[in-house]
């Protein structure tokens, strides 16, 4: 099994948008918008569940998980 990277068992995940989606396909732009990002270098907090993890897995080159 793999360990989840959560901070103190809070059930939240912190995501940072690190690369522009200008040349990304439309589906990837929609994933960024669906996660709730509005500007580059923004850090957001989302619940740590399979849906959010799946969205992050679709755009690993655009976002990063921060602690």
Backbone torsions as a table, in degrees:
resi	resn	phi	psi	omega
1	UNK	NA	152.5	177.0
2	UNK	-103.4	145.3	-178.7
3	UNK	-84.8	138.2	176.1
4	UNK	-78.0	144.5	179.0
5	UNK	-97.4	86.8	176.7
6	UNK	-118.5	158.2	-179.8
7	UNK	-97.3	108.3	175.5
8	UNK	59.4	31.1	175.4
9	UNK	66.5	27.5	-176.5
10	UNK	-77.8	-16.5	-178.7
11	UNK	77.8	18.7	179.5
12	UNK	-119.4	152.9	177.0
13	UNK	-127.4	135.7	179.4
14	UNK	-102.2	125.8	-177.8
15	UNK	-119.2	144.8	177.7
16	UNK	-127.1	131.6	177.3
17	UNK	-85.3	113.0	-170.3
18	UNK	-111.4	-14.5	-178.0
19	UNK	-138.7	140.1	-176.5
20	UNK	-64.1	149.1	179.6
21	UNK	-102.4	20.8	-176.6
22	UNK	-60.3	-48.8	-177.7
23	UNK	-95.0	8.9	179.8
24	UNK	-79.3	153.5	175.5
25	UNK	-62.2	158.0	-176.8
26	UNK	-57.7	-37.9	179.9
27	UNK	-62.0	-39.0	179.2
28	UNK	-71.0	-34.4	175.3
29	UNK	-63.2	-38.4	178.9
30	UNK	-68.9	-32.5	176.3
31	UNK	-65.9	-43.5	178.2
32	UNK	-60.2	-44.4	179.2
33	UNK	-66.4	-38.2	179.7
34	UNK	-66.5	-30.5	176.2
35	UNK	-71.7	-22.0	177.2
36	UNK	106.2	11.1	179.0
37	UNK	-76.0	141.1	177.0
38	UNK	-122.9	-20.3	179.2
39	UNK	-150.3	158.4	-178.4
40	UNK	-67.1	148.0	-178.3
41	UNK	65.5	18.6	177.6
42	UNK	-82.7	139.7	175.9
43	UNK	-109.9	126.7	179.7
44	UNK	-124.4	161.3	178.7
45	UNK	-118.2	127.3	-179.5
46	UNK	-130.5	158.2	175.5
47	UNK	-65.3	143.3	-178.2
48	UNK	-87.7	88.0	178.1
49	UNK	-133.5	176.9	-174.7
50	UNK	-66.6	-32.9	-179.7
51	UNK	-64.9	-46.4	-180.0
52	UNK	-68.1	-41.7	178.1
53	UNK	-60.9	-37.3	178.0
54	UNK	-66.8	-39.1	177.7
55	UNK	-65.7	-41.3	177.8
56	UNK	-65.0	-35.2	179.8
57	UNK	-67.2	-23.2	178.4
58	UNK	-76.8	-25.0	-177.8
59	UNK	-131.9	53.5	-177.0
60	UNK	-67.5	-20.5	-180.0
61	UNK	-83.6	-9.0	-179.0
62	UNK	-107.8	-25.7	-177.4
63	UNK	-126.4	161.6	174.3
64	UNK	-139.9	152.8	177.3
65	UNK	-90.9	123.4	179.5
66	UNK	-113.2	156.3	-179.8
67	UNK	-95.6	NA	NA
